[in-house]
Amino acid sequence: MLNRIVIDNFATIEHLSFDLGSSLNVITGETGAGKSVLVTAISTALGDRADTSMVRTGCDRAVIQIAGDKNGEDVIISREILSSGKSVCKLNGEMVTLAQVKEFCQDWVDIHGQYDNQQILNPDNHILITDSYRSEQLAPALAKLSDLYTDYKAADKAYRDLLAEERNAKQQKDYYEFEFNYISKLNLVSGEDEELQEQLDLMRNSEKIYSSVNQSYALLHENDNSILTELNRIVNELSSISSYSDNIATLSNEIEGIYYQLEDVSGQLRDMNDSLSFSEEDLNQVSERLATIEDAKRKYGKSVDDIIAYMNELDDKLNIIQNFDEEKSKLEAIKNDKYQALYDAATHVSELRHVIAEHLESSMIQELKDLDFANSDFKINIEKLEEIGPLGYDQVEFLISTNPGEPLMPLTKIASGGEISRIMLAFKHIIGDSDAVETMIFDEIDTGISGKTALTVGKKLNEIADHHQIVCITHLPQIAAYGNDNYLITKSVADSSSHTEINHLDADGKISMVATLFSGSNDDSALEAARDLINKVNF
């Protein structure tokens, strides 16, 4: 809802500020007083484009500020237009883009001006407007349809991705096979290169290693005075006296343990010594094997483990290629099942939509008759599209004939600006609570009507205002009489400059304003007629 509007240096407005009521706000004024300027200023603040001509002559900037609330949260929107051509938008004090303001306001304030491209003129919105009528009947089916659409699109994407992968994989098949065969023939084993490098180092230094190992074994075991021989003598000596002392017994046991450990070590040295017999052929084989592995590592820029993993990956890809037909059939079956479920849901939605459209057609024809379209006809044309979307397969367009004998034509080709406002009013009156927009502004909705039709328009605006905030710009007393809050725009000239003002009218002011709209004067008969009208419409 809009609570307060402040405008500075915008066109003919030097300064203007006023508060709006929560129900039906009616703004009147003489032609040229600034009603259209006011609507333009509000539209500009809510995201319409601006240019330097909107800045009041002699000023360097124009500023429009709108304060209100949306879904219970306070909102302040400001728009500053500089004479240099720049424009600044702020939402709750933060700078935002024009697109962000428009997106924020699209479900907050709806302006219906005579020359605006309103949502009703866009056929893409006709299906949304139709579905909002008796939405409680359609909403569950639409929710299910939306979920099934998401499921189908996911299944369709999986199938398409597989087809694309199949085409790409078949092109790569020869390459995959070549790489796989090359790596598999290497018979790589994890850690093999490290083991081979150790063997190679051992072989290349075998003579020195053999000499050191052999000498160590001899000193430890084979010589007459070897370490094990002498250590065995020590064990025997200590064992012979161990019964005399616990300490000697302990030392004897410890040395005996060392003896057996060294005996194990000597056995390992003997085995190593026996294995250190390498031929030139053995050395060449290890060198060649290691060189082959190193070549593979350089080729792929990976470790042995990475190369093995890459080979397994290639194997998986080749298996997929070989089993593409089976996988493709599986995903295609899933996609087809999802599509059938989606199609059935879309058919159900379409059936419900046709029924709802028939009721909406009848209601619109009656509403249009009330709004001075006495001989009009209205039709909701629903055609089946080839593709199913989240709203189904229906294409919806509003057709209208505003004169007898004329064929039904698309709304955009028939209705004038004033007629569009009244048609939108008819929709708003029928749809009622289901419209999420909190504030509706109607400009020039009274174009081409008078008398009884004007009273009907006023009544319908008043009824819509039970659920929405309405701002209506009008010059008809029949509509002004319905206002819960009435405002009068006036323009004066001083010092060769125009000044626009707006005043909230009290009860007497409202009577005077309505009387002026009746006859252009405030004589007794006009005031009496105004009182009678106001009392009648508020009875």
Rosetta blueprint (number, residue, H / E / L):
1 M L
2 L E
3 N E
4 R E
5 I E
6 V E
7 I E
8 D E
9 N E
10 F E
11 A L
12 T L
13 I E
14 E E
15 H E
16 L E
17 S E
18 F E
19 D E
20 L L
21 G L
22 S L
23 S L
24 L E
25 N E
26 V E
27 I E
28 T E
29 G E
30 E L
31 T L
32 G L
33 A L
34 G L
35 K H
36 S H
37 V H
38 L H
39 V H
40 T H
41 A H
42 I H
43 S H
44 T H
45 A H
46 L L
47 G L
48 D L
49 R L
50 A L
51 D L
52 T H
53 S H
54 M H
55 V E
56 R L
57 T L
58 G L
59 C L
60 D L
61 R E
62 A E
63 V E
64 I E
65 Q E
66 I E
67 A E
68 G E
69 D E
70 K E
71 N L
72 G L
73 E E
74 D E
75 V E
76 I E
77 I E
78 S E
79 R E
80 E E
81 I E
82 L E
83 S L
84 S L
85 G L
86 K L
87 S E
88 V E
89 C E
90 K E
91 L E
92 N L
93 G L
94 E E
95 M E
96 V E
97 T L
98 L H
99 A H
100 Q H
101 V H
102 K H
103 E H
104 F H
105 C H
106 Q L
107 D L
108 W L
109 V E
110 D E
111 I E
112 H E
113 G L
114 Q L
115 Y L
116 D L
117 N L
118 Q L
119 Q H
120 I H
121 L H
122 N L
123 P H
124 D H
125 N H
126 H H
127 I H
128 L H
129 I H
130 T H
131 D H
132 S H
133 Y L
134 R L
135 S H
136 E H
137 Q H
138 L H
139 A H
140 P H
141 A H
142 L H
143 A H
144 K H
145 L H
146 S H
147 D H
148 L H
149 Y H
150 T H
151 D H
152 Y H
153 K H
154 A H
155 A H
156 D H
157 K H
158 A H
159 Y H
160 R H
161 D H
162 L H
163 L H
164 A H
165 E H
166 E H
167 R H
168 N H
169 A H
170 K H
171 Q H
172 Q H
173 K H
174 D H
175 Y H
176 Y H
177 E H
178 F H
179 E H
180 F H
181 N H
182 Y H
183 I H
184 S H
185 K H
186 L H
187 N L
188 L L
189 V L
190 S L
191 G L
192 E H
193 D H
194 E H
195 E H
196 L H
197 Q H
198 E H
199 Q H
200 L H
201 D H
202 L H
203 M H
204 R H
205 N L
206 S H
207 E H
208 K H
209 I H
210 Y H
211 S H
212 S H
213 V H
214 N H
215 Q H
216 S H
217 Y H
218 A H
219 L H
220 L H
221 H H
222 E H
223 N L
224 D L
225 N L
226 S L
227 I H
228 L H
229 T H
230 E H
231 L H
232 N H
233 R H
234 I H
235 V H
236 N H
237 E H
238 L H
239 S H
240 S H
241 I H
242 S H
243 S H
244 Y H
245 S L
246 D H
247 N H
248 I H
249 A H
250 T H
251 L H
252 S H
253 N H
254 E H
255 I H
256 E H
257 G H
258 I H
259 Y H
260 Y H
261 Q H
262 L H
263 E H
264 D H
265 V H
266 S H
267 G H
268 Q H
269 L H
270 R H
271 D H
272 M H
273 N H
274 D H
275 S H
276 L L
277 S L
278 F L
279 S L
280 E H
281 E H
282 D H
283 L H
284 N H
285 Q H
286 V H
287 S H
288 E H
289 R H
290 L H
291 A H
292 T H
293 I H
294 E H
295 D H
296 A H
297 K H
298 R H
299 K H
300 Y H
301 G L
302 K L
303 S L
304 V H
305 D H
306 D H
307 I H
308 I H
309 A H
310 Y H
311 M H
312 N H
313 E H
314 L H
315 D H
316 D H
317 K H
318 L H
319 N H
320 I H
321 I H
322 Q H
323 N L
324 F H
325 D H
326 E H
327 E H
328 K H
329 S H
330 K H
331 L H
332 E H
333 A H
334 I H
335 K H
336 N H
337 D H
338 K H
339 Y H
340 Q H
341 A H
342 L H
343 Y H
344 D H
345 A H
346 A H
347 T H
348 H H
349 V H
350 S H
351 E H
352 L H
353 R H
354 H H
355 V H
356 I H
357 A H
358 E H
359 H H
360 L H
361 E H
362 S H
363 S H
364 M H
365 I H
366 Q H
367 E H
368 L H
369 K H
370 D H
371 L L
372 D L
373 F L
374 A L
375 N L
376 S L
377 D E
378 F E
379 K E
380 I E
381 N E
382 I E
383 E E
384 K E
385 L E
386 E E
387 E E
388 I E
389 G E
390 P L
391 L L
392 G E
393 Y E
394 D E
395 Q E
396 V E
397 E E
398 F E
399 L E
400 I E
401 S E
402 T L
403 N L
404 P L
405 G L
406 E L
407 P L
408 L L
409 M E
410 P E
411 L H
412 T H
413 K H
414 I H
415 A L
416 S L
417 G H
418 G H
419 E H
420 I H
421 S H
422 R H
423 I H
424 M H
425 L H
426 A H
427 F H
428 K H
429 H H
430 I H
431 I H
432 G H
433 D H
434 S H
435 D L
436 A L
437 V L
438 E L
439 T E
440 M E
441 I E
442 F E
443 D E
444 E L
445 I L
446 D L
447 T L
448 G L
449 I L
450 S L
451 G H
452 K H
453 T H
454 A H
455 L H
456 T H
457 V H
458 G H
459 K H
460 K H
461 L H
462 N H
463 E H
464 I H
465 A L
466 D L
467 H L
468 H L
469 Q E
470 I E
471 V E
472 C E
473 I E
474 T L
475 H L
476 L L
477 P H
478 Q H
479 I H
480 A H
481 A L
482 Y L
483 G L
484 N L
485 D E
486 N E
487 Y E
488 L E
489 I E
490 T E
491 K E
492 S E
493 V E
494 A E
495 D L
496 S L
497 S E
498 S E
499 H E
500 T E
501 E E
502 I E
503 N E
504 H E
505 L L
506 D L
507 A H
508 D H
509 G H
510 K H
511 I H
512 S H
513 M H
514 V H
515 A H
516 T H
517 L H
518 F H
519 S H
520 G L
521 S L
522 N L
523 D L
524 D H
525 S H
526 A H
527 L H
528 E H
529 A H
530 A H
531 R H
532 D H
533 L H
534 I H
535 N H
536 K H
537 V H
538 N L
539 F L
